[in-house]
Structure formats: structure tokens, C-alpha cells
Amino acid sequence: MVHIITDSSSLYTSREARSAGFESVPLRISIGGSDERDLLLDMEEYYGKIRQGMLPTSSQPPLGDVIEAFEAHADPDSQIINISMADGLSGTYQTACSARKMVKHQDRIAVFNSRTLCGPHRYMVQKAQEMKEEGRSFHEILDWLEQASQNTESFLIPQDFSFLRRGGRLTPLAAATGSVLKLKPVMKLTSDGKRLDKFSLKRTMSSAADSVIQYLKEKKLNRNHILYISHANAPEDAKKIKEMFERTFSELEIRILELSAVFVAQGGPRCVAIQYIQR
């Protein structure tokens, strides 16, 4: 039997994942002297601490938690596919690789680097679980995941560029982009999923979103794609951007998600992510 394991980049709590038939090992988030599991914080309190000047930091799941998840499926008939958030944006993938080397049944475990995060990552996990339930094989699921990882792109519009700069998840060119003149930088995830690069620089959130729309028009997004708009306590911005996309892409399914504390620590409060993946 194939077992699907992931991390909280998929925006599934451990309880939600178990209800859906798989497992999610949460990343960690620290703020104001407390260390918590991702997706279990009171987000109103969390944003309040940030407004008070407390800076959050995030880290990958503890190695022991991942080993425990792997060892729960150590019987000879079990195979594990661990679908990890993009390597380079977090140490989560490397932690899963280390955990794999420390269990006896490592030859029955595949650690897959999704090269993405959040919305598309969530879809990959959902689809992998569906394929498992349909009786698809270990290798069939891995082949689909590899194909899916090559048909997704992600953009981020930060409101406070200092969070990204402090986290060091930028290419040198992107790091040189500042918040001068209160411009809205649009960042694009590099094709290897390791860094964020400068995509455009606009004066408003609407024009920033439109620059992504104009780019994606060339990609001819349609009913064979899903678009995710994920936000960090910016529901009105997310709703407005969704309406902009709906006017341009009439057949496109669009889903709005709220980012977890870990991704707020990376992208900053009120950031908005725009991502698509091919079904």
C-alpha cells in the first residue's frame, strides 16, 4: 500500500490530513519567545504580535517528527511518498531526506521535491491521495508528480519587502529591489523552486496583479488549470484579484486560501501569492 506524507506547506493541519487519508508533518514557527507547530496558532494573536514589533521565524519540521511519520508505515507491504515543499525555500526537503536515511525501510520511501508550495503543493497532495485510492502504483504517482511539478508557476506580491530580504530567499537581482517610492514588487519563483526573482515593479496592487494576468494570458490558462490566490490577512485584496482574473479567464477555476504563519513569516503580512498548476 502507498502512503502519502507531506508537510504544512500544503496548508493541511495534521488533523485535516488524517481525515483525508494522509499525513502532514507541520513546520515550526517562533515568535515572542514561543515555539509552535504551524497551522495551530491563533492568527489574530499572531498578527497582533507582529504589529507590536515581534519578528517571527520559521523552521522545518523536527527530524524526529518526520522519522516517526515514516516509521508508522514500516510494514513490508508499505511504500511512502513524501511530497515536500520546494527545496531551497526551506530545509523541509533536506530534513525528509535525512529522515529517510535513518529508517530501515528507506528503499520503500521516495522523498519528492515538489519545487513549489502552498496552493499547487496542496493540489499535488490531493491528487496523489486520489491516485492512491484509485489503486495507482507507487511509480505511477511519482511520474504524475514529476509532470505536475513542471506545469506550475508562482508569483508573490509582498507588502513589506523586509520579510523576504531578511529571510534570504531572493536572487541577487531580487534582493536589490527595495520598497523605494512605495512600489509594489512582484516576485516569481524560479523554475527550480529554490529562490524568488524579480518579475515586475508596479505602483499599485491592481497593476501588480495585472502584470501577472498579462503574463498568464500567454500561457492560455483554461479549465485544465487551477489558480490559487493565497493571502496573509488580506482578504479584500485576494477577492479583488480573483475578480480581475475572472474577467480575463472565464473557464479558470480560482480558489482563495489563507496563508499559514510560516508563510507570513517569509512573505510578510498582507502579502498575496498567485499560483497556478495544470490538472
C-alpha positions as CSV (number, residue, x, y, z in Angstrom):
1,M,0.0,0.0,0.0
2,V,1.2,3.5,-0.8
3,H,1.1,6.1,2.0
4,I,1.2,9.8,1.3
5,I,3.1,12.1,3.7
6,T,3.5,15.9,3.3
7,D,4.2,19.0,5.4
8,S,2.2,22.0,6.3
9,S,3.2,23.9,3.2
10,S,0.2,22.1,1.8
11,L,-1.9,24.1,4.2
12,Y,-3.3,21.0,5.8
13,T,-3.3,20.6,9.6
14,S,-2.3,17.2,10.9
15,R,-5.9,16.5,11.8
16,E,-7.3,17.6,8.4
17,A,-4.7,15.4,6.6
18,R,-5.6,12.3,8.7
19,S,-9.2,12.9,7.9
20,A,-8.4,12.9,4.2
21,G,-6.3,9.7,4.5
22,F,-2.7,11.0,4.5
23,E,-0.3,12.7,7.0
24,S,1.0,16.2,7.2
25,V,4.0,17.0,9.4
26,P,3.9,20.7,10.5
27,L,6.8,23.1,10.1
28,R,7.6,25.2,13.2
29,I,7.0,28.9,13.9
30,S,8.6,31.0,16.6
31,I,7.5,34.5,17.8
32,G,7.8,36.3,21.1
33,G,9.6,33.5,22.8
34,S,7.1,30.8,21.9
35,D,7.7,27.9,19.6
36,E,4.7,26.4,17.9
37,R,3.6,24.0,15.2
38,D,2.4,25.7,12.0
39,L,-1.3,26.0,11.5
40,L,-2.1,25.7,15.2
41,L,-1.6,29.3,16.2
42,D,-4.3,31.9,16.8
43,M,-3.7,34.0,13.7
44,E,-5.3,37.2,15.2
45,E,-2.9,37.0,18.1
46,Y,0.0,36.2,15.8
47,Y,-0.6,39.3,13.6
48,G,-1.0,41.3,16.8
49,K,2.5,40.3,17.9
50,I,3.9,41.3,14.5
51,R,2.2,44.7,14.8
52,Q,3.9,45.0,18.2
53,G,7.3,44.6,16.5
54,M,7.9,40.9,17.2
55,L,9.6,39.2,14.3
56,P,8.5,35.6,13.5
57,T,11.0,33.0,12.4
58,S,10.2,29.6,10.8
59,S,11.9,26.3,10.6
60,Q,11.5,22.9,9.0
61,P,9.7,20.1,10.8
62,P,11.8,18.4,13.6
63,L,13.7,15.5,12.3
64,G,12.2,13.2,14.9
65,D,8.6,14.1,13.8
66,V,9.4,13.0,10.2
67,I,11.1,9.8,11.3
68,E,8.1,9.0,13.4
69,A,5.8,9.5,10.4
70,F,8.0,7.2,8.3
71,E,8.2,4.5,11.0
72,A,4.4,4.4,11.3
73,H,4.4,2.7,7.9
74,A,7.3,0.3,8.3
75,D,5.5,-2.9,7.4
76,P,6.8,-4.8,4.4
77,D,3.8,-4.0,2.2
78,S,4.0,-0.3,2.7
79,Q,5.5,2.3,0.4
80,I,5.8,6.0,1.2
81,I,5.8,9.1,-1.0
82,N,6.7,12.2,1.0
83,I,5.7,15.3,-1.0
84,S,7.8,18.1,0.3
85,M,7.7,21.9,-0.2
86,A,10.3,23.3,-2.6
87,D,13.9,22.7,-1.6
88,G,15.7,26.0,-1.2
89,L,12.8,27.8,0.3
90,S,13.0,25.7,3.4
91,G,15.1,22.9,4.9
92,T,12.0,20.7,4.9
93,Y,13.0,18.6,1.9
94,Q,16.5,18.0,3.3
95,T,15.1,17.0,6.6
96,A,12.8,14.4,5.0
97,C,15.9,13.1,3.0
98,S,17.8,12.8,6.3
99,A,14.9,11.1,8.0
100,R,14.7,8.6,5.1
101,K,18.3,7.6,5.6
102,M,17.7,6.9,9.3
103,V,14.9,4.3,8.9
104,K,15.3,0.6,8.0
105,H,12.8,0.7,5.2
106,Q,14.4,3.6,3.3
107,D,14.2,1.6,0.0
108,R,10.4,1.9,0.1
109,I,10.4,5.7,0.7
110,A,10.5,8.4,-2.0
111,V,11.1,12.0,-0.9
112,F,9.7,14.2,-3.7
113,N,10.7,17.8,-4.1
114,S,7.5,19.5,-5.4
115,R,9.5,22.6,-6.4
116,T,6.5,24.6,-5.3
117,L,4.5,25.4,-2.2
118,C,1.0,26.3,-0.8
119,G,-1.7,26.0,-3.4
120,P,0.0,23.9,-6.1
121,H,1.6,21.8,-3.3
122,R,-1.8,21.3,-1.8
123,Y,-3.2,20.1,-5.2
124,M,-0.3,17.7,-5.7
125,V,-1.0,16.1,-2.4
126,Q,-4.8,15.9,-3.0
127,K,-4.2,14.3,-6.5
128,A,-1.6,11.9,-5.2
129,Q,-4.0,10.7,-2.5
130,E,-6.8,10.3,-5.1
131,M,-4.5,8.2,-7.3
132,K,-3.6,6.1,-4.3
133,E,-7.3,5.5,-3.6
134,E,-7.8,4.5,-7.2
135,G,-5.2,1.9,-6.8
136,R,-2.5,3.6,-8.9
137,S,1.1,2.4,-8.2
138,F,3.9,4.0,-6.4
139,H,5.7,4.8,-9.7
140,E,2.6,6.0,-11.4
141,I,2.0,8.6,-8.7
142,L,5.7,9.7,-8.8
143,D,5.6,10.0,-12.6
144,W,2.5,12.2,-12.3
145,L,4.1,14.3,-9.6
146,E,7.1,14.9,-11.7
147,Q,5.0,16.1,-14.6
148,A,2.9,18.3,-12.4
149,S,5.9,20.0,-10.9
150,Q,6.9,21.1,-14.4
151,N,3.5,22.7,-15.1
152,T,3.1,25.2,-12.3
153,E,4.3,28.8,-11.6
154,S,4.1,31.0,-8.6
155,F,4.2,34.8,-8.0
156,L,4.3,36.8,-4.8
157,I,3.3,40.4,-4.2
158,P,4.7,41.4,-0.8
159,Q,3.5,44.5,1.1
160,D,6.6,44.5,3.4
161,F,9.7,43.6,1.4
162,S,11.8,43.4,4.5
163,F,10.5,40.0,5.4
164,L,11.7,38.5,2.2
165,R,15.0,40.3,2.3
166,R,15.6,39.1,5.9
167,G,14.7,35.5,5.0
168,G,17.3,35.4,2.2
169,R,15.1,33.6,-0.2
170,L,15.8,36.0,-3.1
171,T,18.1,36.0,-6.1
172,P,20.8,38.8,-6.0
173,L,18.7,40.8,-8.5
174,A,15.6,40.5,-6.4
175,A,17.4,41.4,-3.2
176,A,18.4,44.7,-4.8
177,T,14.7,45.5,-5.3
178,G,13.6,47.7,-2.4
179,S,10.5,49.4,-1.2
180,V,11.7,52.7,-2.6
181,L,8.8,55.1,-3.6
182,K,6.4,52.5,-2.1
183,L,6.3,50.5,-5.3
184,K,4.8,47.0,-5.4
185,P,7.4,44.4,-6.4
186,V,6.1,41.2,-8.0
187,M,8.4,38.2,-7.3
188,K,8.4,35.0,-9.3
189,L,9.5,31.6,-8.1
190,T,12.5,30.4,-10.1
191,S,11.9,27.2,-12.2
192,D,13.9,25.1,-9.8
193,G,11.8,26.3,-6.9
194,K,14.8,27.5,-4.9
195,R,14.5,31.3,-5.0
196,L,12.3,34.3,-5.7
197,D,13.3,36.5,-8.6
198,K,12.2,40.0,-9.6
199,F,9.2,39.8,-12.1
200,S,7.9,43.4,-12.2
201,L,7.6,46.6,-10.2
202,K,4.3,48.5,-10.1
203,R,2.7,51.3,-8.2
204,T,-0.5,49.6,-7.0
205,M,-1.7,46.1,-6.0
206,S,-4.1,46.1,-9.0
207,S,-1.3,46.9,-11.5
208,A,0.9,44.4,-9.9
209,A,-1.8,41.7,-10.3
210,D,-2.4,42.8,-13.8
211,S,1.2,42.3,-14.8
212,V,0.8,38.6,-13.7
213,I,-2.5,38.4,-15.6
214,Q,-0.9,39.7,-18.8
215,Y,1.9,37.2,-18.5
216,L,-0.5,34.3,-17.9
217,K,-2.7,35.3,-20.9
218,E,0.2,34.0,-23.0
219,K,0.0,30.7,-21.1
220,K,-3.6,30.3,-22.1
221,L,-4.9,29.2,-18.7
222,N,-8.2,27.4,-19.0
223,R,-10.4,24.7,-17.4
224,N,-7.3,22.4,-17.4
225,H,-5.7,24.6,-14.8
226,I,-6.4,25.7,-11.2
227,L,-5.4,29.1,-10.0
228,Y,-4.7,29.8,-6.3
229,I,-4.8,33.2,-4.7
230,S,-3.4,32.9,-1.2
231,H,-3.1,35.8,1.2
232,A,-1.7,36.9,4.6
233,N,-4.7,38.6,6.2
234,A,-5.5,40.5,3.0
235,P,-9.0,39.0,2.1
236,E,-10.1,42.1,0.2
237,D,-7.0,42.2,-2.0
238,A,-7.4,38.5,-2.7
239,K,-11.1,39.0,-3.6
240,K,-10.3,41.9,-5.9
241,I,-7.5,39.9,-7.7
242,K,-9.9,37.0,-8.1
243,E,-12.4,39.2,-9.8
244,M,-9.7,40.5,-12.1
245,F,-8.8,37.0,-13.1
246,E,-12.4,36.0,-13.6
247,R,-12.9,38.8,-16.1
248,T,-9.9,37.6,-18.2
249,F,-10.1,33.8,-17.7
250,S,-13.8,32.7,-17.9
251,E,-13.2,29.0,-17.7
252,L,-10.5,29.0,-15.0
253,E,-11.2,27.6,-11.5
254,I,-10.0,30.0,-8.9
255,R,-9.5,29.2,-5.2
256,I,-8.7,31.6,-2.4
257,L,-6.6,30.3,0.5
258,E,-5.2,31.9,3.7
259,L,-1.5,31.5,4.2
260,S,-0.2,29.9,7.4
261,A,2.0,31.5,10.0
262,V,5.2,30.1,8.4
263,F,4.5,31.8,5.1
264,V,3.5,35.1,6.8
265,A,7.0,34.9,8.4
266,Q,8.5,34.5,4.9
267,G,6.4,36.9,2.8
268,G,5.2,39.3,5.4
269,P,1.7,40.4,6.5
270,R,-0.8,41.3,3.7
271,C,1.3,39.6,1.0
272,V,-0.6,37.9,-1.8
273,A,0.5,34.8,-3.7
274,I,-0.8,34.0,-7.2
275,Q,-0.1,30.4,-8.4
276,Y,-1.4,28.0,-11.0
277,I,-1.0,24.3,-11.7
278,Q,-2.2,22.2,-14.6
279,R,-4.6,19.5,-13.5
